[in-house]
């Protein structure tokens, strides 16, 4: 989506991005890491369209923060064997 102009930025782990790039026959050199988000450096990812309603994005942020703060996110990770790197 990024290279097709449908998104301005993506959030992904390097591992996942390298696999996606390889599958689409692109070069990883076309991408530039802007910031590492250690809290998301695992096998989980989410993306929103650059045209997404800001209320929706903020709703997700609040819900994610609540899941993390309550310990529920850790339970989900454990259930699905998701290991933070």
C-alpha positions in Angstrom: 0.0 0.0 0.0 2.9 2.4 0.8 4.6 1.9 -2.6 1.2 2.2 -4.4 0.5 5.6 -2.7 -2.4 4.3 -0.6 -0.5 5.0 2.7 2.0 7.5 3.8 3.6 5.4 6.6 3.4 1.9 7.8 3.9 0.3 11.2 5.6 -3.1 11.0 8.3 -5.2 12.6 11.4 -5.5 10.4 10.9 -9.2 10.2 7.3 -8.9 8.9 8.3 -6.0 6.5 11.2 -7.9 5.0 8.9 -10.9 4.3 6.2 -8.7 2.8 8.7 -6.8 0.7 10.3 -10.1 -0.5 6.9 -11.5 -1.4 6.0 -8.4 -3.4 9.4 -8.4 -5.2 10.4 -5.0 -3.8 13.7 -4.0 -2.3 13.9 -3.4 1.4 16.3 -0.5 0.5 13.2 1.5 -0.7 12.0 1.7 2.9 13.4 4.0 5.7 12.9 3.3 9.4 11.6 6.4 11.0 11.2 5.3 14.6 11.5 2.0 16.5 8.4 1.4 18.7 9.7 -1.2 21.1 6.3 -1.9 22.6 5.2 -3.1 19.2 8.4 -5.0 18.3 6.7 -8.3 18.3 4.5 -10.4 16.0 1.5 -8.1 16.3 0.7 -5.3 13.9 -2.1 -3.1 12.9 -2.5 -0.4 10.2 -5.0 2.3 9.4 -5.7 3.9 6.1 -4.2 7.4 5.8 -7.8 8.5 5.4 -9.0 6.7 8.6 -11.3 8.7 10.9 -9.2 10.1 13.7 -11.9 9.2 16.2 -11.5 5.5 15.1 -7.7 5.7 15.5 -8.0 7.3 18.9 -10.6 4.8 20.0 -8.1 2.0 19.1 -5.3 3.7 21.0 -7.4 4.0 24.1 -8.6 0.4 23.8 -5.1 -0.9 23.3 -3.8 1.1 26.3 -6.7 -0.4 28.4 -5.9 -3.9 27.2 -2.2 -3.4 28.0 -2.9 -1.8 31.4 -5.3 -4.4 32.5 -3.0 -7.3 31.7 -5.5 -8.7 29.2 -3.0 -8.1 26.3 -0.4 -10.3 28.1 -3.0 -13.0 28.4 -3.8 -12.8 24.7 -0.1 -13.0 23.8 0.4 -16.0 26.1 -2.6 -17.8 24.7 -1.3 -17.3 21.1 2.4 -17.8 21.9 3.3 -14.3 20.9 6.8 -13.5 22.3 8.1 -9.9 22.6 11.5 -9.5 21.2 
